[in-house]
Amino acid sequence: MVKISSHSALRTRRRALTALAIGALAGTAALAPSMAQATTYPHGDDVSSHQGNVNWSATKAAGAQFSYSKATEGTYYTNPYFAQQYNGAYNAGLIRGAYTFAIPNGSTGAAQADYFVAHGGGWSKDGKTLPGALDIEYNPYGAECYGLSQSAMVSWVSSFVNEYHAKTSRWAVIYTTTDWWSTCTGDSGAFANNDPLWIANYNGSAGTLPAGWGFYTIWQYADSGSMAGDQDVFNGDYSRVQALANG
């Protein structure tokens, strides 16, 4: 989901690794619905500075019913297009949310949650705002797991989601891939009870899910399409998107 200069390489790697994960982990976790099974579910997108100012009327016309916009990265970056993207989605009638790209070796999870909330990642019970999402995945700047041990990574994620909950009363959505989660958290099942899963997999199915989660809430199935940015589908009808927004 991160949009940086090495975006293409990161996407290629993600496609290859998610394909490997499906074969290696088949039978160890629940398999989620395929794209064909999900065609009737609400579709949406996620965007960042890579998309610039988004034409929300066109994106809505293409079928988007919900959207996530990148707000922050670590504690040092804010998306300069965030207001146009986040407010524009809302004004177009989409249920919108914000996400942050995690940099676990940069500062504590709590510090990054605080920065996120302070720069657009909060939540309000207006029926149109989704809980914030933590994008935690392959490191575009160095070692895959940011130099953290599996136990340290689990502690970092716990620090983030607990602080986000304390600040907003909501549990953050967690965006990740099965391969990264297995490699960098040691298949932790610590978050499935509270944090909705947003799974990335571009191989025609959400595939085998990370440890603990029996189902996904959002599936990112492509990095381009008719809607602006990455292409997503919600696991359930529109009332379930509304329920997630309302808490």
C-alpha angles and dihedrals in degrees: 000000000000113000112213138131091279091051096120094050091047092051092048090051092047092053092050095046095046089052090052091047092056091056097040098046102035110137096020097088139016117287112228127219120288125241090263090056092047098051094103094050123096114277128210144159143231125221142185138177086296088076096045115194107003125218095229097182089057092045091051090047088053089060107271115151098166136023142188122208126198110246105171148357120212109318096303109061138062124182107248090210095048098106093050092046100041097040093036092057090050093048090050090057099257123137101243139195140176130235137196129211109231122230100185095181093052103065140331123299090243092053092051091047090052092049091048094051091047092053105047104298098108128110136232129186095239095124091246103070124084122207114268119271130224111216103204116168146107113357109244091194104050144315113031094239095036091248093293125130117238092257091048090051091052089050091050093052090046090052091052100045094043092051092045090052091048091052099042108016088238132104112235122246110243118221115196146120126256092238095052093044092051094046099043104032099031091241094304114192093188098110107042096091095059112016120069114230123239105188126196117211126142099189102096096271137055084240127192110353128225118272116291099017115104093185140013124240096201128016120201101207104171141014094224139024143115094321123066114271126347119000121239140177129202120229100235140021125300092272088065091055087052091048091053090050093049096047 
